[in-house]
Amino acid sequence: MRVKILTLFLFATLFFNSPKTANASLLFVNNKKEVVWNVLSYTDERELQIPKNDSLRVKKIASNIESGANSIISIEKEGEGVNLSVDTNGVETSMDISGFESDIVEIEQRSQVQRAVVSLKDNLFLIQQENVAAFTDFPLTIDPESAEISVRTKSGQRTIAIMPQMIYENLIRAKQLDRLNENKMMLTEGDLGELQYVINGERIFNILNVYDYAVPISASVSASTGEVLTIDQPLWVPILGILFS
């Protein structure tokens, strides 16, 4: 009987305390501003090999870059492939992550910083916060110290000052949008070099509590200031907003 109880106890301990990597990102920026490699399951899955060097101590499960280190994370396309690199005090560690299906980088929530996840989908980079995501084709750079994400456009390196979730919430609050198509937007550069989100969604008007009338809306919003740059909607939408808001 004691043997059975001991066996069950050991099984429960291993099950509940074992690392859960199904939803883990390849790189994790924790709230202490440390960069952590999660390589427990990925080495077997895709034979990802993290190069060893003096600044990055690679262990079987993960390795930490000291929070005081000057680390920069970069993700960009190179030919047909996608390259992930971490530069720490001038020493670069990189790998080809083409076809990688899990999250690439997760930024843990901290004071003044919302949790964000970067992944790769349909050959585009995906920046996600909560249920809202922005796609982009631009190379990404992540600063673990400030948790800032920037992109390299034709105009140069540009910081994403306002993240997708905040853009969406601001549009909802201003009653300029009620529903975001597929909870996605596109991060692009405008004709005048403005880093902007291109948004497609709907305004929903409740007609006498009987019928919800949806009107397609398209807009572009500055990723630097949050200003609505353009909005494409029927001229009578503001009138409906007054009558049925």
N, C-alpha and C positions, 0 to 999 in steps of 0.2 A: 504493500500500500504506500509506504514511504517512497519507494522507488518511482511509482506512478506519479505521486504528487510532485516529487522533485523534477521528473521529466516534463510535466505540464508547466511547472514554474520556469524551467529553462527555456522551453519553447515560447512561452508568453513573453519572457524577457527579450529573447532574440527577435521576436516578431515586432514588438512594439518599439524597440530601441534601435532596430536596424535602420541604416540610412535609407531615406525615401528619395530616389532619384528620378522617378517617372516624370515629374514635372520640373526637375531641377534644370537650371541653365548651365551652360558650359563655363561661363564666368559669372561670379556673384560679387557685387560691390555692396558690402554690408554697411550698417549705419555707423561703423567706426572708420569708414572710408578705406577699408582694406579690400584688396582684390583677391578673390579666392577662386582657384581652379577646381572644378568638380569633374573628376576624371574616373570615378569609380566604375560606371557602366559604359562610358563612351569608348574606352580603350578596346573593350571586347566587341562592342557594337560596330565601330567603324575603324578600329585600329588607329585611333588618333594618338600620335606620339608627341608629347610636349618636350621640346628640346631642353636639356639641362644647362644651366649656367650658374655663375657665382651669385647672381642677384636673385635667382628664382629657385627655391628648394622644392623640387617635385617629389611628392610622396605618393603612395598607392591611391589614396582617396583624394587628397587635395593639398594645396600648398598656399600659404599666405604671403603676400608682398607686404612688408611692414607699412603701417599707415603713414609713416613719415616719409616714405619713398615718393619720388616724383614719378608717378605712373600715368601713362596715357594709353587708352584702348582705342584701336582703330579697326574698322571693318570696311573693306572695299572689294570691288570686283577687279580681277586681274585676268584679262582674256576671257576664257570660258569658266574660270574658277572664282572662288570667293576667299579672300584672305583675312584672317583674324590675327592681330598682333597686339602685344603689350610691351610698351617701351618703358623701362624702369631705369632711371638715371643713365640714359644713353645705351642701355643693353636691351636689345629687342628679342622677344620670344614670339614666334609666329607659327601658324599652321594653316593648311588649306581646309576649309570647312564647306566645300561645295557639296550640295545635297544634304546638308545637316538639317534634320527635321525638328529638333527640339529647340527651346529658347537658347539664344546665343549669350546674351548678357541680361542679368537682372540687377536693377538698382534698388536696394532695400529702402523702405520709407524711413526718413529721419526728419528732424526739425526743418520745416520750410521746404521739404522735398517729398514729393509723392512717389510711391513705388512705380517703377517703369520697367518694361521688358522689351528687349530688342530681339527680333527673330528674322528668319528669311522665309519668304513665301512667294511662289510664282516669280522667282528671280528678282524680287524687290525686297528692300529692307522694310521691316514693319516695326514701328514704335507704338507700344500699347500701354495705356493707363486705364485701369478698371475695365470698362466695357467699350472704350473708344480707342480706335487705332488710326495711325497715319502711315501710309505707304510712301516710299521715296526710292528713287534710283541713285541718289547722291551718296558718295562715300561718307561714313559716319565716324565721328571721333567722340569719345566719352572721357571726361575728366572726373576720376573717382573722388578727388578732393572736393569739388564744387557740385558734382553730380550733373554738370551741364553736358548736354548733347549738342554737337555742332555738325554741320554738313559742309562739304566742299562743293561749291557751285562754280559756274563759269565766272562769277564775280569774285570768287575767293572763299575763304573760310567764314561761315556764317553761324552764329549761335542761335539755337531754337530757344528764344526767350520765353515763349508761352507755349506750353505743351498741349496736345490734342484735347485732353479732358477739360482743361480750363476754357479752351476755345468753344467747345460744345456747350459747356455750362453757361458761358456768357451769352451765347446766341439764344439759349432757352430762356434765360433771365430777361433778355431784351425783347422777347416775344418775336424774334425773327426766324425761329426754327422750332418745330415741335418733334420732328423725327428725323434722324440721320440714316440715310440709306445704308443698310448692312453695318451700321456703326463704324463706317470707314470714311476717311478723307485722304486726299493726296497732297503731299508736300512738294511744291515745285518752286520755280523762280519765275516771276513775272517779266514782262517785256522791259520794265524799267529797273530790273534787278532786285525787286522786292521779294524776299522769301515769304511765301504765302501758302496757306491751305486752300485747296479747291474742294468745295463742299457741295454735295447734292443731297437734298432731303425734302421734307414736306412741312407745310403749315397745316394744322388740323383745326377745323372750325366746327364746333358743336352747334348744330342748327336745332334750336328749341328742344334740346335734350332728346332728340329723335334720331338725328342722323349726323355722323361725322364726315365732313366734307374735306378731302385732302387736296392740297394745291402744291404742285411741284415747285421747289425753290432751288436755285443754284447761287452760290456765293463764293467769293474769294476773301480771305481774312488774313491780315498780316500776322506772321509768326513772330514778329519783333515787337509789335505794339498791341495786337489784338483788335486793331481797327478793321471794320468792314470796308474793304476796298471796292468791291462791286457786289451787287445783288440783282439777280435776274428773276423777276416774278411778275405776274399780271398787275397792271396798274390799279386794279380794284381791290387788291389784297389788303392794303391799309384800311380801306373802308370796311371790309369784313371784320378786320381786327377790332375796329371800334364798335361795331354792331354786336359781335358775338364773342368778345373777350371776357 
